[in-house]
Structures are given as C-alpha cells and as structure tokens.
Amino acid sequence: MLLIAEITLSNEEDAEAFADFMRDEYIPAVHKGPTRAGQVGGLELLRSRGETDHTFLWLVRWGGLPPGPEFNPSVDDEAVREKFEAFGASMTPRVAWSEVAAWPE
C-alpha cells in the first residue's frame, strides 16, 4: 500500500532547509521496525518544481492494516518532531493507494 500526503510550507519558510531536514533527520528517525498494525517499507519525499517549490509529496510504503487518513509513521525522537512542527508545514490527510500494475515488473 502506498500512502500519499501533500506537505505545504508557507513562502516565508526555507523549502531547501526543510528538504535537507527531512532527508537528513526526519526520514532516519521514522520507526521502520514492525508494529502491531504493520511496518514501513519505504519513504520518499518529492518536491514540486517551479512556482510551487514549497509543496512536497510524502510517500509512505506501508505493509499492514489500512491506516486512517491522519496516520503518520512514528518518530520516536521528540526533538525531530518539534523541528518538523517548527517549519509550520501543513499536511493533507493521507490517501491510500494500492498498486495494480507496474513496469518494469
């Protein structure tokens, strides 16, 4: 299952610093081991280009029970969670997608 959410920063925020933070601190801090509900199988952050470069897509590959729309993989480090919140990012509720076909297989 692929969970997709859109993250938007205000134009006053540093989108490059946010991308660096997500890559260097947030993604490594996400709990990747099994839980009672499932397990994270992959994480990706995509950034829009052009005039909307303060918009990101957050992709979470999830194996397990279908989570609710507000689900976000657990981050055990309180300092990392607080730093994410300090960016003032707004996240749309997640939408769950299931792969039905792919190339290459």
Residue frames relative to the residue before (quaternion, step in Angstrom):
aa qw qx qy qz dx dy dz
M 1.0000 0.0000 0.0000 0.0000 0.00 0.00 0.00
L 0.1878 -0.7605 0.6140 0.0962 3.53 -1.05 0.82
L 0.1618 -0.7755 0.6072 0.0612 3.55 -0.75 1.14
I 0.0715 -0.8175 0.5714 -0.0137 3.57 -0.74 1.08
A 0.0443 0.7671 -0.6384 0.0453 3.55 -0.98 0.95
E 0.3470 -0.7050 0.5750 0.2280 3.55 -1.23 0.50
I 0.1491 -0.7600 0.6288 0.0695 3.55 -0.97 0.96
T 0.0651 -0.8002 0.5962 0.0020 3.55 -0.86 1.02
L 0.1918 -0.7505 0.6243 0.1010 3.53 -1.02 0.92
S 0.5153 -0.5900 0.4972 0.3730 3.56 -1.17 0.45
N 0.6275 -0.5571 0.3883 0.3809 3.59 -1.20 0.46
E 0.6050 0.5670 -0.3525 0.4339 3.58 1.22 -0.38
E 0.6245 0.5454 -0.3375 0.4457 3.59 1.19 -0.47
D 0.4743 -0.6585 0.5145 0.2768 3.55 -1.23 0.60
A 0.2942 -0.7969 0.5059 0.1501 3.58 -0.18 1.30
E 0.6245 0.5353 -0.3416 0.4548 3.59 1.06 -0.69
A 0.6516 0.5027 -0.3061 0.4785 3.59 0.99 -0.85
F 0.6279 0.5259 -0.3337 0.4667 3.59 1.05 -0.75
A 0.6522 0.5081 -0.3145 0.4665 3.60 0.90 -0.90
D 0.6456 0.5113 -0.3159 0.4712 3.60 0.97 -0.84
F 0.6453 0.5227 -0.3114 0.4619 3.58 0.95 -0.90
M 0.6649 0.5004 -0.3143 0.4569 3.59 0.85 -0.94
R 0.6851 0.4884 -0.2814 0.4614 3.59 0.91 -0.92
D 0.7893 0.3883 -0.1761 0.4417 3.57 0.75 -1.09
E 0.8103 0.2668 -0.1150 0.5089 3.59 1.06 -0.69
Y 0.7306 0.4566 -0.2693 0.4304 3.59 0.71 -1.06
I 0.6882 0.4770 -0.2967 0.4592 3.60 0.73 -1.02
P 0.6675 0.4779 -0.3370 0.4609 3.67 0.84 -0.74
A 0.6820 0.5050 -0.2879 0.4439 3.63 1.12 -0.62
V 0.5127 0.6395 -0.4326 0.3756 3.62 1.21 -0.25
H 0.4684 -0.6660 0.5080 0.2810 3.56 -0.98 0.91
K 0.1167 -0.8375 0.5335 0.0190 3.58 -0.58 1.16
G 0.5414 0.6125 -0.4050 0.4095 3.58 1.26 0.00
P 0.6764 -0.4928 0.3479 0.4226 3.57 -1.26 0.15
T 0.1372 -0.7392 0.6533 0.0890 3.52 -1.29 0.61
R 0.6930 -0.4449 0.3350 0.4578 3.60 -1.24 -0.03
A 0.7328 0.4347 -0.2341 0.4682 3.59 1.09 -0.65
G 0.7606 -0.2815 0.2150 0.5440 3.62 1.14 -0.47
Q 0.3739 -0.7152 0.5453 0.2265 3.53 -1.26 -0.43
V 0.4716 -0.6357 0.5355 0.2945 3.53 -1.15 0.75
G 0.1612 -0.8057 0.5661 0.0668 3.58 -0.87 0.99
G 0.7977 -0.0830 0.0542 0.5948 3.57 1.26 -0.20
L 0.1248 -0.7759 0.6161 0.0529 3.54 -1.22 0.62
E 0.0393 0.7844 -0.6183 0.0306 3.57 -1.02 0.80
L 0.1307 -0.7419 0.6505 0.0965 3.52 -1.18 0.65
L 0.0965 -0.7862 0.6100 0.0219 3.56 -0.72 1.10
R 0.2046 -0.7842 0.5771 0.1011 3.57 -1.00 0.84
S 0.4460 -0.6723 0.5283 0.2646 3.51 -1.00 0.90
R 0.2895 -0.7488 0.5715 0.1698 3.57 -1.13 0.61
G 0.7032 0.4431 -0.3382 0.4414 3.54 -1.20 0.48
E 0.8386 -0.2034 0.1529 0.4817 3.55 -1.14 -0.70
T 0.7256 0.4009 -0.2406 0.5050 3.60 1.16 -0.45
D 0.2446 0.8203 -0.4914 0.1605 3.59 1.07 0.68
H 0.5862 0.5328 -0.3836 0.4747 3.61 1.27 0.21
T 0.6046 0.5251 -0.3467 0.4884 3.57 1.30 0.33
F 0.0805 -0.7967 0.5988 -0.0138 3.54 -0.94 1.01
L 0.2519 -0.6963 0.6365 0.2160 3.53 -1.31 0.36
W 0.1948 -0.7621 0.6124 0.0795 3.55 -0.93 1.01
L 0.0725 -0.8106 0.5808 -0.0192 3.56 -0.50 1.27
V 0.0462 -0.7873 0.6145 -0.0197 3.54 -0.80 1.08
R 0.2205 -0.7379 0.6236 0.1342 3.57 -0.71 1.07
W 0.0335 -0.8277 0.5552 -0.0744 3.53 -0.58 1.24
G 0.0953 -0.7686 0.6307 0.0490 3.53 -0.98 0.91
G 0.5942 0.5573 -0.4050 0.4151 3.56 -0.51 1.14
L 0.7827 -0.2792 0.2412 0.5013 3.52 -1.25 -0.52
P 0.5312 -0.6231 0.4514 0.3547 3.59 -1.00 0.71
P 0.2924 -0.7758 0.5332 0.1679 3.60 -0.68 1.06
G 0.5920 -0.5580 0.4445 0.3750 3.54 -1.30 0.25
P 0.6972 -0.5078 0.3134 0.3973 3.60 -1.26 0.30
E 0.6904 0.4649 -0.2847 0.4756 3.61 1.14 -0.45
F 0.3830 0.7474 -0.4689 0.2736 3.61 1.29 0.02
N 0.0691 0.7410 -0.6670 0.0344 3.52 -1.14 0.77
P 0.5261 -0.6330 0.4381 0.3613 3.61 -0.83 0.83
S 0.5516 -0.6587 0.4183 0.2948 3.52 -1.03 0.85
V 0.1151 -0.7349 0.6659 0.0569 3.52 -1.13 0.88
D 0.3006 -0.8078 0.4864 0.1432 3.55 -0.46 1.23
D 0.6425 0.5317 -0.3170 0.4517 3.60 1.18 -0.46
E 0.3894 -0.7555 0.4865 0.2022 3.57 -0.41 1.28
A 0.6369 0.5335 -0.3340 0.4451 3.62 0.98 -0.80
V 0.6452 0.5009 -0.3235 0.4776 3.61 1.01 -0.73
R 0.6371 0.5137 -0.3327 0.4685 3.62 0.95 -0.80
E 0.6693 0.4986 -0.3040 0.4593 3.59 0.92 -0.87
K 0.6369 0.5208 -0.3298 0.4630 3.59 1.01 -0.75
F 0.6116 0.5338 -0.3435 0.4722 3.61 1.04 -0.77
E 0.6801 0.4919 -0.2863 0.4622 3.58 0.86 -0.97
A 0.6218 0.5664 -0.3365 0.4235 3.60 1.07 -0.72
F 0.6067 0.5468 -0.3607 0.4504 3.60 1.16 -0.45
G 0.3702 -0.7566 0.4708 0.2625 3.61 1.22 -0.28
A 0.2895 0.7830 -0.5003 0.2301 3.56 1.16 0.56
S 0.2051 -0.7413 0.6216 0.1482 3.55 -1.06 0.76
M 0.1461 -0.7976 0.5830 0.0515 3.57 -0.94 0.92
T 0.3945 -0.6999 0.5415 0.2475 3.55 -0.88 0.96
P 0.6016 -0.5322 0.4183 0.4242 3.60 -1.14 0.39
R 0.5443 -0.6390 0.4465 0.3097 3.56 -1.09 0.76
V 0.1846 -0.7218 0.6547 0.1277 3.47 -1.28 0.62
A 0.2907 -0.7631 0.5546 0.1602 3.59 -0.85 0.99
W 0.0781 -0.7808 0.6199 0.0011 3.53 -0.97 0.99
S 0.1729 -0.7608 0.6148 0.1153 3.58 -1.13 0.66
E 0.4544 -0.6914 0.4932 0.2688 3.55 -0.90 0.96
V 0.1217 -0.7966 0.5892 0.0588 3.57 -0.96 0.91
A 0.7900 -0.0155 -0.0024 0.6129 3.58 1.22 -0.34
A 0.0036 0.7981 -0.6022 0.0166 3.59 -1.14 0.60
W 0.0672 -0.7516 0.6526 0.0693 3.50 -1.32 0.47
P 0.5317 -0.2818 -0.7844 0.1506 1.72 -1.46 1.89
E 0.5742 -0.6117 0.4280 0.3362 3.55 -1.21 0.51
